[in-house]
Amino acid sequence: MLLGLFSRVRPTSSSPAPAAAAAGAGCRTTAAAAVVAGLLLTAGVAPAEAATTYSAPLRSAVKSLPVAAENNAGYDRDQQFGVWKDADRDCQNTRAEVLLQETRATATYTTAGRCTVKGGKWATSWDGRTHTSATTVQIDHTVPVHEAWGSGARSWTQAKRVAFYNDLGDRRSLNAQTSALNSSKGARGPEDWLPAKNRCGYVGEWVAVKVRWGLKVDSREKSALTRLAASCPDVALTVKRA
């Protein structure tokens, strides 16, 4: 249809002056672009930037998650996901950046170089505790890297896996949590582990990260998320896809 639209544009029999011709060509180009944009919007094709943002109620988001058996063959955390990076080269790695994002008091540092966080005030959402020493919290991957590997990351490029490991683009991806509690969670998902507090918030964050990174869920996980979401407020999730 678009080809037909443009093929109907024919030159006139007279040759306009160069300036007029250029102006006319510019007008025709602008008009054609406007027609194309209108046709695309009429056909329901969204602009590319709009497609990178996902928004849906929690229960609908859970329902939309694709199901596939988890495959953890070949998993090696350090080799496949790496370590905390210092992406902006300010000497503060991802762990430090998360601590600085979440502290509710002025942070202190271990050295004058201000590279490693020593103290602050962190309220951990899973247990409602308050911490003033950075040594008592760990940075948790809401979706553990082992879970990510088995849910789709094994087919990613190394660069994408490193980006997932160091995701500062969505605050639901990484959070400071009580060290002992984070260790007890390990690599388990909501079908096998839930925090003592803020369970609905945790489920929403889990689903948001899965959507952000295009990760799948296995059947047990999908069943657990469906059951949990049904007992939680059906809040809207808005996610910028990675």
C-alpha positions in Angstrom: 0.0 0.0 0.0 2.8 2.4 0.9 4.6 1.6 -2.4 1.4 2.4 -4.3 1.1 5.7 -2.4 4.6 6.8 -3.4 4.4 5.5 -7.0 1.5 7.8 -7.7 3.7 10.9 -7.3 4.8 12.0 -10.8 6.9 14.9 -11.9 5.1 17.8 -13.7 5.7 18.5 -17.4 7.4 21.8 -16.7 10.8 22.1 -14.9 10.6 24.4 -11.9 13.5 26.6 -10.9 16.1 24.8 -8.7 15.1 26.6 -5.5 11.5 26.0 -6.1 12.1 22.4 -6.9 14.1 21.9 -3.7 11.3 23.5 -1.7 8.7 21.4 -3.4 10.7 18.3 -2.8 11.0 19.2 0.8 7.3 19.7 1.2 6.5 16.4 -0.6 9.0 14.6 1.7 7.4 16.1 4.8 3.9 15.3 3.6 4.9 11.7 2.7 6.5 11.2 6.1 3.4 12.5 7.8 1.2 10.1 5.7 3.4 7.2 6.6 3.4 8.0 10.3 -0.4 8.3 10.2 -0.7 5.0 8.4 1.5 3.3 10.9 -0.4 4.7 13.9 -3.7 3.7 12.2 -2.4 0.2 11.8 -1.5 0.1 15.5 2.3 0.1 15.2 3.7 1.9 18.3 6.9 4.0 18.1 10.0 2.1 19.0 10.6 3.8 22.3 7.0 3.0 23.5 7.7 -0.7 22.9 10.5 -0.6 25.5 8.1 0.1 28.3 5.7 -2.5 29.7 2.8 -1.7 31.9 0.1 -4.0 33.3 -1.6 -4.9 36.6 0.4 -7.4 38.7 -1.9 -10.4 38.0 -1.9 -9.7 34.2 1.8 -9.4 34.3 2.1 -12.8 36.0 -0.3 -14.4 33.5 1.8 -13.0 30.6 5.1 -14.6 31.8 6.2 -17.3 29.3 6.5 -20.8 30.8 9.5 -23.1 30.1 11.4 -25.8 32.0 14.3 -24.3 33.9 17.7 -25.4 32.5 20.7 -24.8 34.8 23.2 -26.9 32.9 26.7 -25.4 32.8 26.1 -22.7 35.4 29.1 -20.9 36.7 28.4 -17.6 38.5 31.8 -16.0 38.3 32.5 -17.1 34.8 29.1 -16.2 33.3 28.1 -13.1 35.2 31.3 -11.7 36.6 31.6 -9.4 39.6 30.4 -6.0 40.7 31.5 -3.4 38.1 32.4 0.3 38.3 30.5 1.3 35.2 30.9 5.1 35.5 34.6 4.8 36.8 34.1 6.8 39.9 35.7 4.1 42.0 32.4 3.0 43.5 31.3 -0.4 42.2 27.7 -1.6 41.9 27.5 -2.7 45.6 28.5 0.8 46.7 26.1 2.5 44.3 23.1 0.5 45.6 24.1 1.3 49.2 24.3 5.0 48.4 21.0 4.9 46.6 19.2 3.3 49.5 20.8 4.9 52.6 18.5 7.1 54.6 21.4 8.9 56.2 24.6 10.4 55.0 27.0 7.7 54.1 30.5 7.2 55.5 33.4 5.5 53.8 36.2 3.2 54.7 38.8 5.6 53.2 39.2 9.2 52.2 38.9 8.1 48.5 35.2 7.4 49.2 35.2 4.2 47.2 33.8 1.7 49.7 30.8 2.5 51.9 31.2 1.9 55.6 28.1 3.3 57.3 24.7 4.8 56.7 21.1 3.8 57.4 19.4 1.0 55.6 15.9 -0.3 56.3 15.8 -3.8 54.8 12.3 -4.6 53.3 12.2 -8.3 54.0 12.4 -8.1 57.8 11.9 -4.4 58.7 15.3 -4.1 60.4 17.5 -1.0 60.4 21.2 -1.2 59.8 23.9 1.4 60.2 26.9 -0.7 59.2 27.3 -1.8 55.6 28.9 -5.0 56.8 25.5 -6.3 58.0 23.8 -6.1 54.6 24.3 -7.9 51.3 23.2 -6.7 47.9 20.5 -9.1 46.8 19.7 -9.9 43.2 15.9 -10.0 43.4 16.0 -12.7 40.7 19.1 -14.7 41.7 21.7 -15.1 38.9 21.4 -18.9 39.1 17.6 -18.5 38.5 18.3 -16.1 35.7 20.7 -18.5 34.0 18.2 -21.3 34.0 15.3 -19.0 32.9 16.9 -17.7 29.8 20.3 -16.0 30.5 22.2 -19.1 29.4 21.5 -18.0 25.8 22.5 -14.4 26.3 25.8 -12.8 25.4 28.3 -12.4 28.1 27.9 -8.6 28.0 24.1 -8.9 28.7 24.7 -11.3 31.6 27.2 -8.8 33.2 24.6 -6.0 32.7 22.0 -8.1 34.5 24.4 -8.8 37.4 25.1 -5.0 37.7 21.6 -3.7 36.9 21.3 -0.2 38.3 18.6 0.8 35.7 15.7 -0.4 37.9 15.8 -0.3 41.7 13.8 -3.5 41.9 16.7 -5.5 40.5 19.2 -5.0 43.4 18.5 -4.2 47.0 20.3 -4.1 50.3 19.0 -6.9 52.6 20.0 -8.4 55.9 23.0 -10.7 55.2 21.7 -13.7 57.1 18.3 -13.5 55.4 19.8 -13.1 52.0 22.0 -16.1 52.5 18.9 -18.1 53.6 17.2 -17.2 50.3 20.1 -18.3 48.2 19.0 -19.1 44.6 15.4 -20.0 45.5 12.4 -18.4 43.9 9.0 -17.5 45.4 7.8 -21.1 44.9 10.3 -22.2 47.6 11.1 -19.0 49.6 9.4 -15.9 50.8 10.5 -13.1 53.1 9.0 -12.6 56.5 7.6 -9.2 55.6 6.5 -7.3 52.5 5.7 -10.5 50.5 3.5 -8.7 48.0 6.2 -6.1 47.3 8.7 -8.9 46.9 6.4 -10.8 44.4 5.9 -7.5 42.4 9.6 -6.9 42.3 10.3 -10.5 41.1 7.8 -10.2 38.3 9.1 -6.8 37.3 12.6 -8.1 37.0 11.5 -11.2 35.0 9.6 -8.9 32.6 12.5 -6.4 32.4 14.9 -9.0 31.3 12.5 -11.2 29.3 13.1 -14.2 31.6 10.8 -17.3 31.6 9.2 -19.1 34.6 8.8 -22.8 35.2 5.4 -24.3 35.9 5.9 -24.4 39.7 7.1 -20.8 39.8 4.1 -19.7 37.6 1.6 -21.5 39.9 3.2 -19.9 43.0 3.2 -16.4 41.5 -0.4 -16.8 40.3 -1.5 -17.8 43.8 0.5 -15.1 45.6 -0.6 -12.4 43.2 -4.2 -13.3 43.7 -3.9 -12.5 47.5 -2.0 -9.2 46.8 -3.3 -5.8 45.7 -3.5 -5.8 41.9 -1.1 -2.9 41.6 0.1 -1.6 38.2 3.7 -2.6 37.2 5.6 -0.4 34.9 8.8 -1.8 33.6 11.4 -0.5 31.2 12.7 -3.4 29.3 16.5 -3.9 29.4 
